[in-house]
Amino acid sequence: MFEKVLIANRGEVALRIHRACKEMGIQTVAVHSTADNDAMHVRLADESVCIGPPPASQSYLNIPAIISAAIIANADAIHPGYGFLSEDANFAAIVEEHGFTFIGPSPDHMRIMGDKIAAKAAMVDAGVPVVPGSKDALTDMQSARNMAEEIGYPVLLKAAGGGGGRGMKIVERPDELAAAFSAARSEAAAYFGNDTIYMEKFLTGPRHIEIQVMGDSFGNAISMGERDCSLQRRHQKVLEEAGSPALNDDQRDSISKISRTAVENLGYSGAGTLEFLFQDGEFYFIEMNTRLQVEHPVTEMVTGIDIVREQIMVADGAALSLRQEDITISGHAIECRINAESPIDFTPSPGLITDYHPPGGLGVRVDSGLYSGYRVPSSYDSLVSKLIVHGATRNECLMRLRRSLEEYVIGGIETTIPLLQRVIVDPDFINGDYDIGWLEKFVEAEE
């Protein structure tokens, strides 16, 4: 087993990885920018190395600095968390070239799944249903027009090398295509250094369903059930639940088996998530994330599986500790992402935490690096806490979530807790009657 793991990330995910390592008897090394000198994961790690100033490009995305820190600390492995370099195949390859183990899939699998066009082709070969659209990159307007006419409007232009809504444009009519094509390519180039785009049929009211999977180097694979991530704002997830209130048992069993088989066929080793759109009883693959997901705790709550522990063990060469028949889903779990933002207009709200009191009790988990006296920096993503609750039923889970949000105190900054409180008491949400466009309409109706 590894003796020392360097955590190439920050915030709550760095703390999550640290805790898993300590429970396995593994020492941890925290890398951090000067803005994170007092971060909780830095305080708790066995060792820490400052790798640069606040801008991520000079610290958390600085590959030479991270590799140097691993050499200085004599680490065995590097865990990338999520975000930053977690899906950078070049980083994974450099880690391995310098004699460290990358806690994640192979660089080759990361390259395939990092290119959305290649990922779709691989999934088609693996028997996974995909959204109708272009098999290859769209290189000119004529190919874009031809594809749009073939699959029918509305269509969606997407960046092949990225996600998070960047380089993504909805086209309702033929006369909108030229401007959207140009804008999508420009945005893709600006954010991902790659202006390659492709086209998919735009589904008008789908759910966003994802399947947590894990494979090992011995050809074993498991699926740990689904998560419903349909509550989104500007293509960013706000709340996730396991399981989905939109699926019946036959549907979840079917997509779980399809996903597990795909992982086996790919020879994929490590944690991953297959993401689908679900509409009118049909699933359509959109992408695979080759890393730990922000929302992994809801799966952990309903399965009892420590996904980070499994990641570390598989990276160290062990077989999965579970077979598919060992996995059972118990109850219901919901995660709320709490951001340092105004709950009204979503402007960032960094600053000093003057009061901090997280909720507790049966079935309540808080993943956060906040504490009273901590200053939330302005240099990074605004996610500051994840509140995860579990109940025997969805209704019990909702009541526990309502109580927990009322109990949660984060003083000194604005957070999105008030928005989440309003969302979870809305009749549509209580009934599970929402899709990926629901939250945008909910927020607009409040304005």
Sequence and secondary structure as in RCSB ss.txt:
>XXXX:A:sequence
MFEKVLIANRGEVALRIHRACKEMGIQTVAVHSTADNDAMHVRLADESVCIGPPPASQSYLNIPAIISAAIIANA
DAIHPGYGFLSEDANFAAIVEEHGFTFIGPSPDHMRIMGDKIAAKAAMVDAGVPVVPGSKDALTDMQSARNMAEE
IGYPVLLKAAGGGGGRGMKIVERPDELAAAFSAARSEAAAYFGNDTIYMEKFLTGPRHIEIQVMGDSFGNAISMG
ERDCSLQRRHQKVLEEAGSPALNDDQRDSISKISRTAVENLGYSGAGTLEFLFQDGEFYFIEMNTRLQVEHPVTE
MVTGIDIVREQIMVADGAALSLRQEDITISGHAIECRINAESPIDFTPSPGLITDYHPPGGLGVRVDSGLYSGYR
VPSSYDSLVSKLIVHGATRNECLMRLRRSLEEYVIGGIETTIPLLQRVIVDPDFINGDYDIGWLEKFVEAEE
>XXXX:A:secstr
  SEEEE   HHHHHHHHHHHHHTT EEEEEEEGGGTT HHHHHSSEEEEEESSSGGGTTT HHHHHHHHHHHT 
SEEE  SSTTTT HHHHHHHHHTT EESSS HHHHHHHHSHHHHHHHHHHTT  B SB SS   SHHHHHHHHHH
H SSEEEEETT  TTTT EEE SGGGHHHHHHHHHHHHHHHHS   EEEEE  SS EEEEEEEEE TTS EEEEE
EEEEEEEETTEEEEEEES TT  HHHHHHHHHHHHHHHHHHT  EEEEEEEEEETTEEEEEEEE S  TTHHHHH
HHH   HHHHHHHHHTT   S  GGG    SEEEEEEEESB TTT  B  EE  EEE   STTEEEEE   TT E
E SSS SEEEEEEEEESSHHHHHHHHHHHHHH EEESS  SHHHHHHHTTSHHHHTT   TTHHHHHHHHH 
